[in-house]
Amino acid sequence: MSDFDSNPFADPEFTKSFQDPSVTQVRPAAPPGLEEYNPFTDAKPTPAGMAPKTAGPTMNTQPAIMKPTEEPPAYSQPQAQEQSRAAAELLRRQEELERKAAELDRREREMQSFTASGGRKNNWPPLPEKFPVGPCFYHDITVDIPVEFQKTVKIMYYLWMFHTGTLLANMIGCLSWFIVDGSRGVDFGLSILWFILFTPCSFVCWYRPLYGAFRSDSSFRFFVFFFVYICQVGVYVLQSVGIPSWGASGWISALTGLNRNIPVGIIMILIAALFTSLAVMSLFMFKKVHGMYRTTGASFEKAQQEFATGVMSNKTVQTAAANAASRAAQETLREQI
């Protein structure tokens, strides 16, 4: 059989070259075929439980790197400013609508009270019905004054009441001083005069113009208030100083009375403190009202126009002007004749 397996035409040197040990070591051994497989001569099977160990997964020794979290882009500054402006505009519109609603409610209540009473009747000062003199003014801050100015007008009204109470206390202090010192009759007499004179004049000359200015947005009445009230502040300063024989229990008069009688001096010191606080609060409210006046759009030209319109629309002025014109015309005709 070996003779038939050999190739008579093969080159023996060429066949030996593939059987060289250097070639057979490098060439992979071919797996045995099915005909050459012998189950009794091969390697023994691996018993159960002795399965060949497989190499475990290799551990990655590279250090873990945390990726930075990508935050969403923040709003740009122009967008934030635009949103804040829009929110402020909405808030302003809401406040304006609330003010208009309150103003409409106020006017509705005013019309209802006007209809129910058959007209606006004077209610200030609140006097008894049997009193021979009736009220002189109509005074209702919640009805006449717009909502945004009601607080200021109320403060000024309370300040006027404080002014009246201080003048009354000053009269009592001067009376006490006159009791312990008979030469102080002039101060006591002037304190009575100041109480009788300044109480109604202050209401008519500076509080009512302020009330009417906020009620009708009148520039002319604002100017009247500013002129009179700055003079009133000057009077408060003089009264707080307390020059003797001026009818004011100020600091100088209080120290003089303290040397004469301690209880009377203490009373006069308290009154001097009232005058001082009245001057300070009045100056503060003057500045506040002036700031509010500048925001209302009032001006001196508008005040002049209101004054001219008010004068020309006054019936008394119209009658006087008509009479003067008729007299001038009659005199001209007489001269021509």
Secondary structure, DSSP 4 states (H G I P E B T S, - for coil): -HHHHS-TTS-HHHHHHHT-HHHHHHSPPPPP-STT--TTTSPPPPPTT-PPPPPPPPP--SPP-PPPP-PPPPPPHHHHHHHHHHHHHHHHHHHHHHHHHHHHHHHHHHHHHHHHTTS----BS---TTSSS---B---HHHHS-HHHHHHHHHHHHHHHHHHHHHHHHHHHHHHHHHH-GGGHHHHHHHHHHHHHHHHHHIIIIIHHHHHHHHHT-HHHHHHHHHHHHHHHHHHHHHHHT-TTSS---HHHHHHHHHH-HHHHHHHHHHHHHHHHHHHHHHHHHHHHHHHHHHTT--HHHHHHHHHHHHHH-HHHHHHHHHHHHHHHHHHHHHH-
